[in-house]
Amino acid sequence: MSIFDRFRLDGKRLFITGGSRGLGREMALAIDDAGADVALSGRDQASLDKTADDIRELGREAWPVQADMGDMTTCEAMCEQILADHGPIDILINNVGGRRENIPTEEMPLAKWRELTDLNLTSVFVATKVFGGAMIKRGQGGRIINISSINAFVSGRLIRGRHYETSKAAVVQFTRATAVDWAEHGITVNAICPGGFMTEPNQRWAKIHPEVVENFRATIPAGDYGQPEDLGPLAVYLASDAARYMTGAALVIDGGYTLI
């Protein structure tokens, strides 16, 4: 067997939240290219359809589902429906999230804190509960990949909205805890912690807060932001048999930003 065969995902099915744009799109396309069919959620139907069409062009099945993963009632119902319509799911990527607000802690309304914590943390719990629970019952193992952030470890500079740091740090610890719980079932649970990537949300931040984006860029040892496609190979690795012995890890991909 070639070493590259261990990275193949033929016959597998992925569900990814926030899979229509940015990092989610690139991970979906990479895992599809490795052989898996893909169910993906997102809020914007046009971008969902575009990504689904691109997946089908690679010869795999794609099932786009429009849903707001920040609404917990919608989130759980959608996960159950995906499982019923397109299961079994072998690989789950909890990708949806974002800072969205630049509100200082002393001014943050409680309702806004809860809303954004639900988006970044509770959605991860809900999807993991539904799909991980199904993996346990099925008894054939599985792969769960949670997208955290380097802000799980360091605070964003020149910016507020500390709901993001808090929830992303909690995602890392939730990853570690569920990895312990589910290792006996052959389910690996790992986190990816991206640094600066010039995705659409960060392009918007660049227009509103250019000083934040330029300060960040200036302190990256690699010299620039990452490209969304840089994340695809790492996602394929964690989803594949090549990573069967890795669980509970939080892998940083940030051009060296957190080293200084």
C-alpha positions, 0 to 999 in steps of 0.5 A: 500500500502506498503511503498516500492511500492512507489519506484516501477518503473513498466511501466516506461522508463529511458534514461541515458547518459553514462549508460554503465559503472561506476556510470551510469551502476549502476544507470541503473541497479538499476532503471531497478531492480525497474521495468523500461525499459532502453535506454542507451548511451555510446561510447564503444559498448562492455560495452553498450552491456554488460550492456544491457544484464545485464538489460535484465537478470533482465527481462526488455527491454534495448536499447543500443545506441552508441553515443558521447554526447560530440558532440552537433550535435550528442547529439541532433540528438541521443536524438531525435532518442531515443525519436522517437524509444523508447519513451515516456521517463519517467525518464532522467538521465544526467550522462555523463561527466568527468574532462578528462584533468589536464590543469591549467587555464592559459594554457587551450586552448579555444577550449578545454574549450569549448569541455569539457564544452559541455561534462559536461554542454551543453549535460545536456541542450540538453537532458533536452530540448528534453526529458523535452520538450516531458514530458511537451507535454505529460502532465503526469509529469516526473523525471529528474536527473542531475549528478553534483559533489561535485566539484560544491561546492569545488575545487579539490585538487592537480588537475587542469582542472577548466572547471569541477568545473565550468560546474558542478556548472552550472549543479546545478543551471540549475537543480534549474532553470528548477525545478522552471519552470517545477514544474507546469507540474509535472516534478521534476528536481534534482541533485546528487553530488557524491564525490569520487567513484572508477570508471574506470576514477578514476582508471586511475587517480590513475595510472597517479596521485596517489598522488591526489587519495590518498590525496582524500582518506585520507580526507574522514571521512568515510575512503574510496571511495564510491562504484558505487552501492551506488548511485543506491538506491538514483537514484531509490528514485529520479526517483520514486513516493517516491520523488514526492515532492522533486525538485530542490535539490542537494544531496551530497553523498561523505562519509562526504568529503565536511564537513571538 
